[in-house]
Amino acid sequence: MQVTVGIQNYAREVKVDTESSEAELTSAVQAALADGTPLVLTDAKGNTTFVPGSSIAYVEIGTEEKRAVGFGQL
C-alpha cells in the first residue's frame, strides 16, 4: 500500500510503499496528528521513515488492491 505524506513548508511529498493495513496506518496518522508525535512508517524493504507529527500537512493512503500487469486477458 502506498502512503503519501505532505509536509508543511516543504515542496516535495514523502512516498512510502508499506505492507501495513489501512486500519494500522489510519490509527498511526491519527495518533501523530493528535499528540504531535512522529509518524513512523516502515516500507516493504525494512527502511523506516519518521515524519514529525506537528508538520504533517496531509496524508494520502492508497488502496490495498494489486494492479494487473501484462497483456493477458482479465
Contacts in CASP RR format, 6 or more apart in sequence:
PFRMAT RR
TARGET T0000
AUTHOR 0000-0000-0000
METHOD contacts of the structure
MODEL  1
MQVTVGIQNYAREVKVDTESSEAELTSAVQAALADGTPLVLTDAKGNTTF
VPGSSIAYVEIGTEEKRAVGFGQL
1 17 0 8 1.000
1 18 0 8 1.000
1 19 0 8 1.000
1 20 0 8 1.000
1 21 0 8 1.000
1 22 0 8 1.000
1 25 0 8 1.000
1 61 0 8 1.000
1 62 0 8 1.000
1 63 0 8 1.000
1 64 0 8 1.000
2 15 0 8 1.000
2 16 0 8 1.000
2 17 0 8 1.000
2 18 0 8 1.000
2 62 0 8 1.000
3 15 0 8 1.000
3 16 0 8 1.000
3 17 0 8 1.000
3 18 0 8 1.000
3 25 0 8 1.000
3 41 0 8 1.000
3 59 0 8 1.000
3 60 0 8 1.000
3 61 0 8 1.000
3 62 0 8 1.000
4 13 0 8 1.000
4 14 0 8 1.000
4 15 0 8 1.000
4 59 0 8 1.000
4 60 0 8 1.000
4 62 0 8 1.000
5 13 0 8 1.000
5 14 0 8 1.000
5 15 0 8 1.000
5 16 0 8 1.000
5 39 0 8 1.000
5 41 0 8 1.000
5 51 0 8 1.000
5 56 0 8 1.000
5 58 0 8 1.000
5 59 0 8 1.000
5 60 0 8 1.000
6 13 0 8 1.000
6 14 0 8 1.000
6 56 0 8 1.000
6 57 0 8 1.000
6 58 0 8 1.000
6 59 0 8 1.000
7 13 0 8 1.000
7 14 0 8 1.000
7 51 0 8 1.000
7 52 0 8 1.000
7 55 0 8 1.000
7 56 0 8 1.000
7 57 0 8 1.000
8 55 0 8 1.000
8 56 0 8 1.000
8 57 0 8 1.000
9 55 0 8 1.000
10 55 0 8 1.000
14 49 0 8 1.000
14 51 0 8 1.000
16 41 0 8 1.000
16 43 0 8 1.000
16 49 0 8 1.000
17 43 0 8 1.000
17 44 0 8 1.000
18 25 0 8 1.000
18 41 0 8 1.000
18 42 0 8 1.000
18 43 0 8 1.000
18 44 0 8 1.000
19 44 0 8 1.000
20 28 0 8 1.000
20 41 0 8 1.000
20 42 0 8 1.000
21 64 0 8 1.000
22 61 0 8 1.000
22 62 0 8 1.000
22 64 0 8 1.000
25 61 0 8 1.000
26 61 0 8 1.000
28 39 0 8 1.000
28 40 0 8 1.000
28 41 0 8 1.000
29 39 0 8 1.000
29 56 0 8 1.000
29 59 0 8 1.000
29 61 0 8 1.000
31 37 0 8 1.000
32 38 0 8 1.000
32 39 0 8 1.000
32 51 0 8 1.000
32 53 0 8 1.000
32 56 0 8 1.000
33 53 0 8 1.000
33 56 0 8 1.000
36 52 0 8 1.000
36 53 0 8 1.000
36 54 0 8 1.000
37 53 0 8 1.000
38 50 0 8 1.000
38 51 0 8 1.000
38 52 0 8 1.000
38 53 0 8 1.000
39 50 0 8 1.000
39 51 0 8 1.000
39 52 0 8 1.000
39 53 0 8 1.000
39 56 0 8 1.000
39 59 0 8 1.000
40 48 0 8 1.000
40 49 0 8 1.000
40 50 0 8 1.000
41 48 0 8 1.000
41 49 0 8 1.000
41 51 0 8 1.000
42 48 0 8 1.000
42 49 0 8 1.000
43 49 0 8 1.000
68 74 0 8 1.000
END
